[in-house]
Amino acid sequence: MLSRVTQKPAILIVDDEPSVLTAITMALEEHGWELAAVGNAQRALYLLKRYSFDLVLADKNLPDMDGTELIRRLRERDSACRVIMMTGYATVESALETSELGIDAYVKKPFGDIAELPALVRKALGAKRLGEQRHQREGLPSASDAQAEEAQARVWVLGNTSLSVTVQDDCRELGVDAGVTHELSEVAEDVDLLILCAASASYDVASQARARLPHASLVIVSDELGVESLQQLVALGSTAVTTASPSTPEFRERLEKLIQRAMHRRKAPSDELERFVGR
């Protein structure tokens, strides 16, 4: 069982197949991480209440609870824990559903090469460590929480189409002054929320934005993403998803929540990446 006396990253593995638990444990144990392996969601929830884990590696299809629900309950108590989801199949619907919960990566079962798993785990743990280091380096803002809540969110919309203007209008409806540009280089480095529209809403642009603005929340507005594209985007970090059209109440409600979350991260910085899929 986990002692948490050391500073080693702690990983919880959840799968109902004993052979899978054994294979994953053997693949990860030589890397010096603290490991706990359980065969059902209820046992996982018990451990999550007692211990602080850095990463959860969970099967989506568990006998007593869907893996998505397990992660949803995890998020109620821990927003920083990284997550890798294992699944035997992938659909747009399942990708959209789980993407809201901040999934770092998907691993398809049966494993093609389980030797690749440690690299995914290392990447997810590295992202968590970067966020913690930034928090320690920058510290909390000197202003009070109330003042921070009242501060204006720094929002930019990337794209040069009518959709970009529509999203900008949505921001204004929420009392946020958002800038619009079609050049990533023109976006201020202290941006809280960057919204990618139309041709800018692609994995390539998202990757460039992530590299240049690692601490900004990133939102992608697109209705043309398939399963593969969604999985690539999810691999960049956590995801927020909606299918609402811009200028609709549902779209503005989701956008308002994203702005609030971006402001919260300004007070308690993290390295999470947001994507917002809409039409």
Residue frames as qw, qx, qy, qz and C-alpha x, y, z in Angstrom:
[[0.000, 0.888, 0.460, 0.000, 0.00, 0.00, 0.00],
 [0.352, 0.693, -0.025, 0.629, 1.05, 3.61, -0.59],
 [0.549, -0.448, -0.391, 0.588, 3.01, 5.22, 2.19],
 [0.189, 0.895, 0.168, 0.368, 3.47, 8.64, 0.54],
 [0.601, -0.684, 0.050, 0.409, 6.50, 9.10, 2.80],
 [0.491, -0.127, 0.419, 0.753, 8.66, 9.63, -0.28],
 [0.270, 0.601, -0.024, -0.752, 8.08, 12.17, -3.03],
 [0.169, -0.020, 0.866, 0.470, 7.71, 9.49, -5.69],
 [0.490, 0.030, -0.257, -0.832, 4.70, 9.96, -8.00],
 [0.402, 0.075, 0.852, -0.326, 1.78, 7.73, -6.98],
 [0.393, 0.126, -0.588, -0.696, -0.23, 5.94, -9.67],
 [0.592, 0.095, 0.653, -0.462, -3.57, 4.15, -9.28],
 [0.211, 0.145, -0.807, -0.532, -4.31, 1.42, -11.85],
 [0.581, 0.161, 0.527, -0.599, -7.94, 0.32, -12.25],
 [0.515, 0.257, -0.638, -0.510, -8.90, -2.69, -14.40],
 [0.825, -0.179, 0.304, -0.441, -11.07, -5.73, -13.80],
 [0.919, 0.303, -0.251, 0.023, -8.78, -8.08, -15.76],
 [0.725, -0.618, 0.235, 0.194, -6.05, -9.53, -13.49],
 [0.786, 0.151, 0.288, 0.525, -3.78, -10.17, -16.48],
 [0.269, 0.804, 0.131, 0.514, -4.01, -6.52, -17.51],
 [0.447, -0.881, 0.107, -0.114, -3.26, -5.30, -13.97],
 [0.828, -0.344, 0.282, 0.341, -0.22, -7.56, -13.86],
 [0.660, 0.425, 0.265, 0.560, 1.04, -6.47, -17.28],
 [0.054, 0.901, 0.053, 0.427, 0.68, -2.75, -16.48],
 [0.619, -0.768, 0.161, 0.022, 2.28, -3.13, -13.06],
 [0.834, -0.124, 0.292, 0.451, 5.26, -4.94, -14.57],
 [0.502, 0.619, 0.225, 0.561, 5.62, -2.27, -17.26],
 [0.083, -0.889, -0.007, -0.450, 5.63, 0.59, -14.73],
 [0.755, -0.648, -0.047, 0.087, 7.27, -0.76, -11.57],
 [0.790, -0.009, 0.040, 0.612, 10.84, -0.51, -12.84],
 [0.255, 0.656, 0.105, 0.703, 10.50, 3.27, -13.23],
 [0.300, 0.007, -0.529, 0.794, 10.39, 3.96, -9.50],
 [0.395, -0.356, -0.120, -0.838, 6.77, 5.11, -9.22],
 [0.281, 0.003, 0.805, -0.523, 4.55, 4.09, -6.31],
 [0.403, -0.056, -0.675, -0.615, 1.81, 1.82, -7.67],
 [0.440, 0.096, 0.714, -0.535, -1.58, 0.66, -6.41],
 [0.293, 0.038, -0.749, -0.592, -3.68, -1.73, -8.52],
 [0.443, 0.157, 0.664, -0.581, -7.38, -2.53, -8.00],
 [0.136, 0.145, 0.895, 0.400, -10.00, -4.47, -9.94],
 [0.014, -0.701, -0.684, -0.200, -13.10, -2.30, -9.57],
 [0.059, 0.655, 0.084, 0.749, -14.28, 1.29, -9.23],
 [0.606, -0.744, -0.169, -0.226, -15.51, 1.03, -5.64],
 [0.819, -0.337, -0.049, 0.462, -12.10, -0.04, -4.41],
 [0.462, 0.364, 0.100, 0.802, -10.55, 2.76, -6.46],
 [0.217, -0.770, -0.162, -0.578, -12.88, 5.34, -4.87],
 [0.765, -0.619, -0.147, 0.102, -11.96, 4.03, -1.42],
 [0.727, -0.118, 0.030, 0.676, -8.27, 4.58, -2.13],
 [0.242, 0.553, 0.197, 0.772, -8.87, 7.98, -3.74],
 [0.434, -0.821, -0.182, -0.322, -10.51, 9.14, -0.50],
 [0.788, -0.573, 0.014, 0.224, -7.56, 7.99, 1.61],
 [0.642, -0.253, 0.306, 0.655, -4.57, 8.80, -0.58],
 [0.264, 0.835, -0.095, -0.473, -3.43, 11.53, -2.95],
 [0.774, 0.151, 0.500, 0.359, -2.58, 10.15, -6.38],
 [0.078, -0.544, 0.330, 0.768, -0.67, 11.91, -9.13],
 [0.383, 0.248, -0.611, -0.647, -2.15, 9.82, -11.94],
 [0.692, 0.104, 0.614, -0.364, -5.05, 7.40, -12.44],
 [0.212, 0.261, -0.789, -0.514, -4.85, 4.81, -15.22],
 [0.526, 0.156, 0.651, -0.524, -8.38, 3.43, -15.59],
 [0.124, 0.201, 0.876, 0.421, -10.32, 1.13, -17.88],
 [0.344, -0.074, -0.132, -0.927, -13.46, 2.74, -19.28],
 [0.752, -0.174, -0.425, -0.472, -15.51, -0.46, -18.97],
 [0.012, -0.271, 0.825, -0.496, -15.47, -1.53, -15.33],
 [0.282, -0.293, -0.906, -0.119, -17.92, -4.10, -13.91],
 [0.226, -0.600, -0.656, 0.398, -19.40, -1.91, -11.16],
 [0.043, 0.860, 0.155, -0.485, -19.16, 1.56, -12.69],
 [0.649, 0.693, 0.116, 0.291, -18.33, 3.17, -16.01],
 [0.661, -0.095, -0.081, 0.740, -14.79, 4.51, -16.03],
 [0.092, 0.548, 0.181, 0.812, -16.11, 7.92, -17.04],
 [0.544, -0.740, -0.233, -0.321, -18.20, 8.11, -13.86],
 [0.801, -0.365, -0.171, 0.444, -15.17, 7.09, -11.82],
 [0.457, 0.163, 0.036, 0.874, -13.17, 9.99, -13.26],
 [0.195, -0.683, -0.265, -0.652, -16.11, 12.34, -12.76],
 [0.693, -0.689, -0.212, -0.016, -16.12, 11.48, -9.06],
 [0.719, -0.128, -0.063, 0.680, -12.35, 11.89, -8.95],
 [0.236, 0.457, 0.151, 0.844, -12.72, 15.39, -10.40],
 [0.428, -0.787, -0.301, -0.326, -15.11, 16.35, -7.60],
 [0.695, -0.695, 0.009, 0.186, -12.23, 16.04, -5.14],
 [0.545, -0.453, 0.404, 0.578, -9.09, 16.42, -7.25],
 [0.548, 0.812, 0.089, -0.184, -8.78, 18.58, -10.38],
 [0.028, 0.813, -0.552, -0.182, -4.98, 18.22, -10.62],
 [0.664, -0.178, 0.723, 0.065, -4.66, 14.42, -10.83],
 [0.290, 0.425, -0.611, -0.602, -3.69, 13.32, -14.33],
 [0.770, 0.148, 0.522, -0.336, -5.75, 10.63, -16.08],
 [0.183, 0.314, -0.787, -0.498, -5.07, 8.05, -18.79],
 [0.765, 0.130, 0.320, -0.543, -8.13, 6.14, -20.02],
 [0.133, -0.183, 0.928, 0.297, -7.98, 2.61, -21.41],
 [0.669, 0.341, 0.247, -0.612, -10.72, 1.56, -23.84],
 [0.566, 0.048, 0.786, 0.243, -11.42, -1.30, -26.21],
 [0.343, 0.596, 0.574, 0.445, -13.19, 0.98, -28.66],
 [0.145, -0.371, -0.102, 0.912, -13.46, 4.67, -29.44],
 [0.206, 0.691, 0.619, 0.311, -16.35, 6.73, -30.80],
 [0.100, 0.498, 0.029, 0.861, -16.91, 10.46, -31.22],
 [0.561, -0.667, -0.235, -0.431, -19.55, 10.31, -28.49],
 [0.832, -0.436, -0.211, 0.270, -17.28, 8.61, -25.96],
 [0.564, 0.159, -0.070, 0.807, -14.39, 10.91, -26.81],
 [0.116, -0.603, -0.105, -0.783, -16.56, 14.00, -26.33],
 [0.703, -0.625, -0.262, -0.215, -17.96, 12.63, -23.08],
 [0.820, -0.358, -0.146, 0.422, -14.63, 11.83, -21.48],
 [0.481, 0.412, -0.004, 0.774, -12.86, 14.88, -22.89],
 [0.278, -0.806, -0.098, -0.513, -14.76, 17.15, -20.50],
 [0.800, -0.597, -0.059, 0.014, -13.06, 15.44, -17.58],
 [0.070, -0.871, 0.485, 0.016, -9.45, 16.26, -18.43],
 [0.961, -0.019, 0.246, 0.122, -8.11, 13.06, -19.95],
 [0.201, -0.732, 0.490, 0.429, -4.41, 13.22, -20.80],
 [0.220, 0.375, -0.792, -0.429, -4.40, 10.28, -23.21],
 [0.906, 0.052, 0.099, -0.409, -6.31, 7.25, -24.46],
 [0.113, -0.402, 0.899, 0.135, -4.77, 3.79, -24.58],
 [0.777, 0.139, -0.275, -0.549, -6.51, 1.30, -26.84],
 [0.503, -0.255, 0.810, -0.161, -6.97, -2.29, -25.63],
 [0.886, -0.336, 0.023, 0.320, -5.68, -4.81, -26.34],
 [0.233, -0.838, 0.287, 0.402, -2.29, -3.11, -26.07],
 [0.742, 0.645, -0.180, 0.041, -0.28, -2.90, -29.27],
 [0.639, 0.287, -0.458, 0.547, 2.97, -2.39, -27.37],
 [0.557, -0.780, -0.284, 0.016, 2.67, -1.98, -23.63],
 [0.669, -0.166, -0.060, 0.722, 6.30, -0.88, -23.55],
 [0.160, 0.483, 0.204, 0.837, 5.05, 2.50, -24.84],
 [0.437, -0.756, -0.466, -0.141, 2.88, 3.03, -21.76],
 [0.580, -0.499, -0.211, 0.609, 5.65, 4.37, -19.46],
 [0.286, 0.123, 0.219, 0.925, 6.31, 7.20, -21.94],
 [0.250, -0.624, -0.461, -0.580, 2.64, 8.28, -21.76],
 [0.612, -0.670, -0.382, 0.173, 2.73, 8.11, -17.98],
 [0.552, -0.245, -0.046, 0.796, 5.96, 10.11, -17.84],
 [0.102, 0.363, 0.323, 0.868, 4.48, 12.79, -20.12],
 [0.418, -0.704, -0.446, -0.361, 1.35, 13.13, -17.98],
 [0.662, -0.584, -0.264, 0.389, 3.34, 13.29, -14.75],
 [0.466, 0.005, 0.092, 0.880, 5.67, 15.84, -16.31],
 [0.088, -0.577, -0.364, -0.726, 2.72, 18.09, -17.18],
 [0.575, -0.731, -0.363, -0.057, 1.51, 17.92, -13.58],
 [0.673, -0.369, -0.116, 0.631, 4.98, 18.74, -12.26],
 [0.293, 0.290, 0.206, 0.887, 5.30, 21.77, -14.57],
 [0.303, -0.716, -0.369, -0.510, 2.04, 23.15, -13.26],
 [0.685, -0.650, -0.257, 0.204, 3.15, 22.70, -9.65],
 [0.604, -0.122, 0.017, 0.787, 6.51, 24.33, -10.35],
 [0.090, 0.499, 0.267, 0.819, 4.83, 27.31, -11.97],
 [0.498, -0.760, -0.352, -0.225, 2.56, 27.65, -8.96],
 [0.712, -0.512, -0.134, 0.462, 5.57, 27.69, -6.63],
 [0.497, 0.105, 0.160, 0.847, 7.53, 30.07, -8.86],
 [0.039, -0.503, -0.284, -0.815, 4.77, 32.64, -9.36],
 [0.055, -0.187, -0.691, 0.696, 2.91, 32.17, -6.09],
 [0.071, 0.721, 0.688, -0.038, -0.59, 33.46, -5.46],
 [0.179, 0.668, 0.188, 0.698, -1.52, 36.97, -6.62],
 [0.214, -0.005, -0.482, 0.850, -1.04, 39.71, -4.07],
 [0.419, -0.217, -0.113, -0.874, -4.61, 40.94, -4.58],
 [0.499, -0.030, 0.697, -0.513, -7.42, 39.42, -2.56],
 [0.283, 0.221, 0.911, 0.203, -9.59, 36.65, -3.98],
 [0.279, 0.763, 0.497, -0.304, -12.45, 39.10, -4.41],
 [0.095, 0.781, -0.271, -0.554, -10.25, 41.46, -6.37],
 [0.179, -0.254, 0.851, 0.424, -8.97, 38.61, -8.51],
 [0.338, 0.461, 0.820, -0.014, -12.54, 37.51, -9.27],
 [0.244, 0.859, 0.261, -0.367, -13.39, 41.05, -10.39],
 [0.208, -0.537, 0.513, 0.636, -10.32, 41.33, -12.61],
 [0.673, 0.552, -0.119, -0.477, -10.92, 41.35, -16.35],
 [0.850, -0.014, 0.494, 0.182, -10.19, 38.04, -18.06],
 [0.039, 0.625, -0.519, -0.582, -7.59, 38.28, -20.82],
 [0.723, 0.309, 0.615, -0.053, -9.24, 36.64, -23.85],
 [0.116, 0.501, -0.520, -0.682, -8.13, 36.43, -27.48],
 [0.808, 0.379, 0.401, -0.207, -9.94, 34.95, -30.49],
 [0.234, -0.428, 0.672, 0.557, -7.71, 33.54, -33.22],
 [0.421, 0.417, 0.769, 0.238, -9.26, 33.50, -36.73],
 [0.019, 0.274, -0.168, -0.947, -10.32, 35.95, -39.43],
 [0.138, -0.333, -0.802, -0.476, -13.85, 34.77, -40.26],
 [0.435, -0.487, -0.155, -0.741, -17.34, 35.82, -39.27],
 [0.794, -0.371, -0.481, 0.032, -17.30, 33.02, -36.70],
 [0.524, -0.007, -0.381, 0.761, -14.45, 34.76, -34.91],
 [0.125, -0.304, 0.022, -0.944, -16.46, 37.98, -34.73],
 [0.679, -0.424, -0.397, -0.448, -19.50, 36.05, -33.48],
 [0.754, -0.276, -0.481, 0.351, -17.45, 34.49, -30.67],
 [0.280, 0.133, -0.237, 0.921, -16.03, 37.92, -29.84],
 [0.398, -0.411, -0.174, -0.802, -19.61, 39.23, -29.56],
 [0.775, -0.393, -0.490, -0.079, -20.41, 36.34, -27.20],
 [0.575, -0.095, -0.418, 0.697, -17.51, 37.41, -25.00],
 [0.022, -0.253, 0.052, -0.966, -18.80, 40.98, -24.96],
 [0.612, -0.453, -0.391, -0.517, -22.24, 39.73, -23.96],
 [0.792, -0.378, -0.421, 0.230, -20.51, 38.20, -20.93],
 [0.274, -0.960, 0.050, 0.027, -18.78, 41.49, -20.14],
 [0.710, -0.365, 0.373, 0.472, -15.37, 40.40, -21.44],
 [0.353, 0.848, -0.220, -0.328, -13.41, 42.45, -23.97],
 [0.835, -0.061, 0.476, 0.269, -11.82, 39.89, -26.31],
 [0.076, 0.675, -0.449, -0.580, -9.24, 40.77, -28.93],
 [0.872, 0.373, 0.310, -0.059, -9.37, 39.22, -32.41],
 [0.027, 0.723, -0.576, -0.381, -6.38, 38.39, -34.60],
 [0.946, 0.290, -0.057, -0.133, -5.41, 35.88, -37.29],
 [0.526, 0.558, -0.550, 0.331, -1.76, 35.76, -36.23],
 [0.810, -0.438, -0.358, 0.155, -0.75, 33.67, -33.23],
 [0.573, 0.088, -0.225, 0.783, 2.33, 35.84, -32.76],
 [0.092, -0.502, -0.047, -0.859, 0.08, 38.84, -32.03],
 [0.683, -0.578, -0.399, -0.200, -1.60, 37.17, -29.05],
 [0.185, -0.763, 0.430, -0.445, -0.40, 38.56, -25.72],
 [0.479, 0.208, -0.826, 0.214, 1.65, 36.10, -23.70],
 [0.116, -0.035, 0.706, -0.698, -0.36, 36.78, -20.54],
 [0.572, -0.117, -0.396, -0.709, -3.64, 35.64, -22.18],
 [0.498, -0.152, 0.703, -0.484, -5.97, 33.65, -19.91],
 [0.678, 0.335, 0.637, -0.152, -8.13, 32.14, -22.65],
 [0.079, 0.404, -0.580, -0.703, -7.29, 31.66, -26.34],
 [0.695, 0.378, 0.513, -0.333, -10.17, 30.66, -28.65],
 [0.155, -0.257, 0.731, 0.613, -9.29, 29.07, -32.00],
 [0.608, 0.499, 0.368, -0.496, -11.91, 29.40, -34.74],
 [0.713, 0.647, -0.084, -0.255, -12.41, 28.13, -38.32],
 [0.775, 0.484, -0.362, 0.185, -9.09, 27.28, -40.04],
 [0.007, 0.632, -0.600, 0.491, -7.25, 28.02, -36.79],
 [0.764, -0.296, 0.375, -0.433, -9.19, 25.25, -35.04],
 [0.859, 0.322, -0.396, -0.026, -6.74, 22.49, -35.89],
 [0.888, -0.386, -0.049, 0.245, -4.31, 20.23, -34.08],
 [0.657, 0.294, -0.029, 0.693, -1.30, 21.92, -35.72],
 [0.028, -0.688, 0.028, -0.725, -2.34, 25.40, -34.62],
 [0.724, -0.647, -0.070, -0.228, -3.34, 24.11, -31.18],
 [0.884, -0.145, -0.097, 0.433, 0.10, 22.54, -30.78],
 [0.417, 0.438, -0.052, 0.795, 1.82, 25.80, -31.75],
 [0.335, -0.720, -0.033, -0.607, -0.40, 27.74, -29.37],
 [0.861, -0.492, -0.130, 0.011, 0.28, 25.26, -26.59],
 [0.774, 0.054, -0.108, 0.622, 4.04, 25.61, -27.11],
 [0.210, 0.486, -0.023, 0.848, 3.95, 29.42, -27.17],
 [0.409, -0.468, 0.155, -0.768, 1.30, 29.88, -24.44],
 [0.431, 0.018, -0.895, 0.115, 1.72, 26.85, -22.15],
 [0.063, -0.217, -0.729, 0.646, -0.29, 28.31, -19.27],
 [0.404, 0.096, -0.080, -0.906, -3.27, 29.66, -21.19],
 [0.580, 0.272, 0.722, -0.262, -6.58, 27.85, -21.44],
 [0.062, 0.227, -0.652, -0.721, -7.05, 26.87, -25.07],
 [0.575, 0.393, 0.546, -0.466, -10.48, 26.60, -26.69],
 [0.079, -0.083, 0.753, 0.648, -11.20, 25.09, -30.10],
 [0.548, 0.418, 0.338, -0.641, -14.49, 25.93, -31.84],
 [0.235, 0.301, -0.766, -0.517, -15.17, 23.36, -34.56],
 [0.800, 0.083, 0.345, -0.483, -17.82, 20.90, -35.69],
 [0.773, 0.501, -0.350, -0.173, -15.57, 18.83, -37.95],
 [0.091, -0.571, 0.790, -0.202, -13.55, 16.80, -35.48],
 [0.852, -0.011, -0.468, -0.235, -13.62, 13.01, -35.75],
 [0.877, -0.475, -0.050, 0.046, -12.50, 10.43, -33.20],
 [0.798, 0.114, -0.073, 0.587, -8.83, 10.55, -34.25],
 [0.177, 0.618, -0.055, 0.764, -8.66, 14.35, -34.12],
 [0.578, -0.714, -0.029, -0.395, -10.38, 14.42, -30.74],
 [0.914, -0.323, -0.067, 0.234, -7.93, 11.89, -29.34],
 [0.610, 0.329, -0.080, 0.717, -4.98, 13.91, -30.65],
 [0.110, -0.691, 0.036, -0.713, -6.33, 17.06, -29.03],
 [0.776, -0.598, -0.082, -0.182, -7.09, 15.27, -25.78],
 [0.871, -0.031, -0.160, 0.463, -3.48, 14.11, -25.71],
 [0.285, 0.562, -0.136, 0.765, -2.46, 17.78, -25.40],
 [0.008, -0.102, 0.567, -0.817, -4.21, 18.10, -22.06],
 [0.201, 0.415, 0.786, -0.411, -7.65, 18.40, -20.52],
 [0.013, -0.222, -0.609, -0.762, -10.67, 19.22, -22.65],
 [0.319, 0.400, 0.515, -0.687, -13.98, 21.08, -22.34],
 [0.071, 0.125, 0.802, 0.581, -16.53, 20.16, -25.00],
 [0.409, 0.474, 0.477, -0.617, -19.90, 21.44, -26.22],
 [0.334, 0.291, 0.737, 0.511, -21.91, 21.07, -29.42],
 [0.111, 0.817, 0.433, -0.365, -23.73, 24.37, -29.04],
 [0.480, 0.611, 0.269, 0.570, -23.68, 27.03, -31.76],
 [0.286, -0.082, -0.187, 0.936, -22.08, 30.43, -31.07],
 [0.250, -0.176, -0.084, -0.948, -24.59, 33.15, -30.10],
 [0.650, -0.393, -0.567, -0.319, -26.82, 30.60, -28.35],
 [0.543, -0.710, 0.214, -0.395, -27.48, 30.60, -24.59],
 [0.972, -0.200, 0.054, 0.109, -25.85, 27.16, -24.27],
 [0.698, 0.436, -0.121, 0.555, -22.67, 28.37, -25.98],
 [0.020, -0.742, 0.216, -0.634, -22.46, 31.47, -23.80],
 [0.775, -0.571, 0.120, -0.242, -23.07, 29.45, -20.65],
 [0.946, -0.018, 0.005, 0.323, -20.20, 27.11, -21.51],
 [0.477, 0.586, -0.118, 0.645, -17.96, 30.04, -22.48],
 [0.344, -0.784, 0.154, -0.493, -18.73, 31.79, -19.21],
 [0.901, -0.421, 0.106, 0.007, -17.68, 28.70, -17.26],
 [0.832, 0.245, -0.024, 0.497, -14.44, 28.47, -19.23],
 [0.159, 0.738, -0.143, 0.640, -13.65, 32.11, -18.51],
 [0.618, -0.697, 0.157, -0.329, -14.31, 31.55, -14.81],
 [0.958, -0.182, 0.077, 0.207, -12.04, 28.51, -14.79],
 [0.623, 0.500, -0.082, 0.595, -9.32, 30.46, -16.59],
 [0.155, -0.786, 0.183, -0.570, -9.56, 33.17, -13.94],
 [0.844, -0.513, 0.117, -0.108, -9.34, 30.55, -11.21],
 [0.902, 0.096, 0.004, 0.421, -6.11, 29.25, -12.74],
 [0.269, 0.737, -0.167, 0.598, -4.72, 32.79, -12.67],
 [0.507, -0.712, 0.271, -0.404, -5.09, 32.60, -8.88],
 [0.725, -0.355, 0.590, -0.008, -3.86, 29.00, -8.68],
 [0.413, 0.610, -0.518, -0.434, -1.87, 28.38, -11.87],
 [0.790, -0.036, 0.612, 0.020, -1.86, 24.98, -13.57],
 [0.076, -0.374, 0.669, 0.638, -0.78, 23.72, -16.95],
 [0.506, 0.378, 0.769, -0.101, -4.14, 22.39, -18.10],
 [0.041, 0.113, -0.532, -0.838, -5.20, 22.86, -21.70],
 [0.473, 0.427, 0.585, -0.502, -8.86, 23.41, -22.53],
 [0.005, -0.019, -0.684, -0.729, -10.59, 22.75, -25.79],
 [0.406, 0.403, 0.467, -0.675, -14.12, 23.79, -26.58],
 [0.115, 0.086, 0.820, 0.555, -15.75, 22.01, -29.53],
 [0.321, 0.517, 0.498, -0.618, -18.88, 23.75, -30.78],
 [0.205, 0.244, 0.675, 0.665, -21.03, 24.36, -33.81]]
